[in-house]
Amino acid sequence: MVRMESRPPLPASTDVLVVGCGPAGSATATWLARAGREVTVLDAATFPRDKTCGDGLTPRAMLEVDRLGLGSWARDRITIEGLELRGFGRSRRVPWPAGEHGGVGSAVRRTVFDDRLRQTAVDAGALVVDGVRVTGVERGDDGEVTAVRAGDDRIACRTLVLADGVRSPVGRMLGRTWHRDTVYAVAARSYVRSGRHDHPWIGSDLELRDEAGAIQPGYGWVFPLGDGEVNLGVGALATSSRPAGVAVKDLLHHYARSVRADWALDGEPRSVTSALLPMGGAVSGVAGPNWAAVGDAAACVNPLNGEGIDYALEGGRLLAELICSGAVAGSGRAGRDLTRAWPELLRSTYGRSFAIARDAARLLTLPQFLPLAGPVGMRSQALMTAAVRCMSNTVADSDRDVVARGWRAAGSIARRLDRRPLFAD
């Protein structure tokens, strides 16, 4: 689908300016516009555009998709029931956990999903202008953002939302810093025609080996898309002290050969892309008096599986609610200062789960850990069910079972011991 309309003129000023029209930016803009705020969204790309991603929508993500009014649209493309885990001589089918998040997932390629979210923001009343790159930020003496520049254009704003992705170029202008001493991911994804494109289970290979047979600290995935193709990819975990020792695009092609028969693949992987992925709140400088980073720009990504769409959609809603809960400081007016309010909300919402997931992911980067722990885990259906529940971000605050209590307790301990605070000021 190609949009042919010409670019609308940029406004001289706006109440809220959102930079980035991916899931986080679109969700923030939609909720703000629905609340009656004047919202302008800028994106450097021209939609529809692609993103390196697995394209999966977990039940937690689908809950937010439902809230946006797009649940039926996503489920009609394909319904995903859970994961088929393989590795260390075993395979296990683990359904999504039932509960507060609904127990049903989906998958929509990002060229389609992000463009639909963009249209949702437009339908809510936001002005969305793509093909516009922000080149500068103007700030007052008190640190408030007063305007952004896009080439020769200048747009004044009272509140600025940074939803400009993992690299967050505008965030860097404002002092946002990614700390690579915490665990991050190196991932590659592709599309391949498949005779099982409509299979309602995600393929997840936990024993990811390179061509030489060495186990890599990550996993391979196959997300059925229901449109004749699957999203096939690989992800490897790394830290600055233990960098990924593999070329992920080569690893992807090797993985595709290893699952070709199982997934009835037809042809070679195409549209291969790769990306680095900050995870688990491993950034500082995510907010100022009248600005805040959300989604990938705030490293809101699960350190165990690289999932970020659920946090992007959910974070966009939470940030919109925070902005609407009281006038945000801006243009010299008194109001809520986001400098501490937003990081504190992120820590209270995601702190425990991110802290324990960061520790678990760091263990996976140790060469001896996965070969020892993997076979033990795959022998237990109960253990793998609990692992999927934690990895898919579906432990709800209302859950009181032993897995939920253990996850929260471990997360609290991990937060106290963490050398690198999450979303550091």
Summary of the structure (lengths in Angstrom):
residues: 425
radius of gyration: 21.0
end to end distance: 41.8
largest distance: 63.5
contacts: 1520
relative contact order: 0.16
helix: 34%
strand: 28%
